[in-house]
Amino acid sequence: MSRIANCFNDLKEKNRKGLIPFIVAGDPQPGFTLPLMNALVDGGADLIELGVPFSDPMADGPVIQRGSERALVHDTSLRDVISMVVEFRKENKQTPVILMGYLNPVEVMGYEEFAKAASEAGVDGALIVDLPPEEAGELKEIMVKYDIDLIFLISPTTNVERQKYISKIASGFLYYVSLKGVTGSNRLDTGSVEESVTTIKQHSDLPVGVGFGIRDAESAANVAKVCDAVVIGSPIVELVGNLSDDSETSMKSITTYLSTMRQAIDVI
């Protein structure tokens, strides 16, 4: 059983909801990423999404785009991101790490080389934003070979038949995009999210994480009531962009912010 599956099983046994924070690897400087990952764990993260910076992040809003731009100033590459996971795993063997990004860097590296390097580093899953599920067969086969979960997005416009198809080929969990638009939008409708998650769960046994539009403790708690995990990205990336150094004091600000989310979803 994968580290992701174990994590969700443990959460279910404890009747808790998962907290999945997102940061861009290499933002604002490569040396910040490891202390940031540790700060997220200290703040209550159950899983970590580590964004692979890309020059054309079409699914991302301005906040995460700026995070990618800051990381790319330092030429942060996919190989660098994998190396960061290696460093994280020297101390943390438990927290699942998911790489989230775009297909181009993976294709440039090569599917087999990517999967092998990621597996050896301790990566548990990958979410390739612009990989159509219908075209994922080759990568899926290789990811299975290296025991890496391939996670897919389901959006408000994904019809039921396509949801069923995605559910069959996905593993780890399903990521439901809570609203139309790019990351960082704020038109969250919890009632609509609940209806969509209920539909997804009718034909999938996978846990469902919900992201996009969750900005504060209140919205995190409301969404947590209707899903298995809450994904928080843009607010954290915005805080990271304001850090002046990677000191313990700076990292504590990230831990404190995430702790408010942890506390909110733990009392629902």
N, C-alpha and C positions, 0 to 999 in steps of 0.2 A: 504494500500500500504506500502511495506517495506521501511525502511530507504534507502536501496540501490536503489530501484526503484525511490524514491523521489529525490535522489541525481542525478541520470542520467537524470530524467525529467527536473530538474532545469538546469543542464548543457546544455541540448538540447535547452531549452527556451532561454538561454543566448548565444547560439551558441559558446559554449566553449567545450574543450576536457578535460576529467578527468585525474587527476594525482594520481596514486596509488603507494606510496612507500611501500617497504617491509623491515621489520626488524625482527630479531630473538628475541623472548621474552626471557628475562633473560641474554641477551648478552650486555656487557661483565660481568655484574652483575645484579641480579634481580632489584636492586634499580634504575638502569639506565632506565628501560623500560618506566615508566610513563613520566619522563621528555623528553625522546626521542619521545614518541608519541605526546606530546604537541609541541615539536620542529618541527615535521613533519607537524602538522597543521599550525604552524606559517609560514612554508615554502611554504604553498600552497597546501597541500594534500587535495584531495576531499574524498578519502577513504583511509583506512590503512589496509595493510595486515600484520598480526602478526603471525610470524612463530612459530610453536610449536616445540621446539627442540627434535630431535630424534637421536638415536644412529646409525642408518643406513640410512641416507638421500640419497637414491640412485639416486634421480632425481636432486640433487644439486651438483654444482661444488665446487671446493676447498674453495672458499671464504665463502660461506654459510655453508659448512661443518664445517669450523673452528668456525663460529659463533655458531653453535649448540654445538660444543665441549666446547666452553667457557661457554655457558649457563648450560650445563650438569655438569660442574665442581661444580656448586652450586645446583645440583639436581633439576633444574627447571622442574616442572612437568606440565601436562595438567591442573591440578587443580590450580596450581600457575598462569598459563597464564590466566585462567578465572578470577582469583582474581585480576589480573592486569587490566583487562577490567572493573571490578567493580570500581576500583580506578579512572580510566580514566573517567568513566561515572558520577562521582560525580561533575565534572566540564564541561564535554563536552557531551551534549545530542544529538548532530547533526551528527558528523562525523561517517559514517558507519565503522564498524570494522569487518574484515574477518579473521578467523583463517585458516591458511594454514599449513598442515602437513600430517602425515601419519596415516594409519588406525589403527595400533596396539594400540596406546594410547587410542583411542576412544573405541576400542573393550574391552580393559582392564577396562575402566571406565564404559562401558555399554552404548548403544545407547540412551536409555531413560534418564539415569542420565546425560549423557553429554549434550543432547539437552536441558533438563530442566535447568541445571546449566548455560549453555551458554546463553539461552534466558533470564533468570533472571539477568544475569550479564550485558546484553546489547550487546551481540554479534549479528551481523546481517547476517553473512554468514559463510560458511565453504567450503574449497576446500581441499578435501582429495586426495592427489596426486596419491596414488596407489590403489584407489577404482575403479574397472572397472564399467563403467556405467551400464552394463548388470547385475551387482550384487548389485546395489545401492537401490533396491526397498524398503527393510526394513528400511534402514536409511532415505531414502527420505520421506517415510510416516511419520516417527517420526519427521523429521525436519519440515515438513509442519504443523504438529500439534503444534509445538512451534514457528511457524513463522520465521524460519531461512532459508535463501536461500542456496541451495546446488549448488555450482558452479563447473563446469567441465572444464578440459583442452581439447583443440583441437589442434592437432599438424600438421605439414606439411604432415605427412604420414597418417592422418585420412581420409578415403575415404568418399565420399559424403553421402552414405547411413548411415554410422555411425555418421557423422555430423548431419544428420537429427534426428537420434535417440537421440543423446546427447541434441540437441536443444529442444526436446520435454520434457525431464526430468529435464533439468537445469532450474534454476531461478536466478534472480539477474543480471548476465551478463555471457558471455562466455569468457574464457581466452584462447586466441590464442597464442601458443608457436611459436615465430617467426622464429625459426631455430631448426634443429636437434641437439641433444646433451644435455648437462646439463646446469644449470644456470651458467651465467658468460661467456658463449661463445661469440665470437665477429664476427661472419661471417654473419652479418645482410644484407639482400637483400630487400630493401624497395619495389621494384617492385614485387617481389614474395609475400611479405606480403600483398600488395594491392590486388593482384589477389586472394589470399586465403580468405581475409576478404570479398571481393565482393561475392565470392561463398557462404560463410557462411551466409551472409545477404540475400541471395536469398531464404533461407528456414528458417530464424529465425528473429523474431522481437526483440530479446534480444540485448542489447548493446554488443559490442565486445571490450575487453581490450587486448592489445598486450604487451607481456613481453618476456624476454630473449634477451640478446645482446644489450640492450639500455644502453649506458654508459656515454653519454654526451649530452649537449644541442642540438647539431646538429642532432644526431640520434633520440633524443626524438621528435624534431620538425618534422623530416621526417616521422616518424611512426605516429605521431598524425594526419597528413594529411589524413591518410587512415583508421583510426579507431575511436572509441569513447573514449578510455582511454589508457594511457601509464602506464605500470607497470615497476618500477625501483627497483631492489633489490641489486644485488652484489656490485655495487659501494657504496651504502649506508652502507651495512654491513661491507665493507672494512674500511670505515671511522669510523664506530662505534668501530671496533676492535682496532683502534689506540687511542681511547679516554682514557685519564688517570684519569678522574673524571667526575662527573655529574654536574659540575658547569654551570652557565649560559653562561660563555664564551665557554665552550666545546659544549654545546647544540647549540650555535649560529653557529658553524661551520657546523652543520648538516642542520640548517635552511637556511643558506646561499647557500649551495650546492643545496638544493632542489629548492630554489628560482630561480636559474639559469634555471632549467628545467621548472618551472612554466612560467617564462618569455618567454622562447623559444616556448612553445606550445601555448601561448596566442597570439602570433603575426603571426601565420600561416594564 
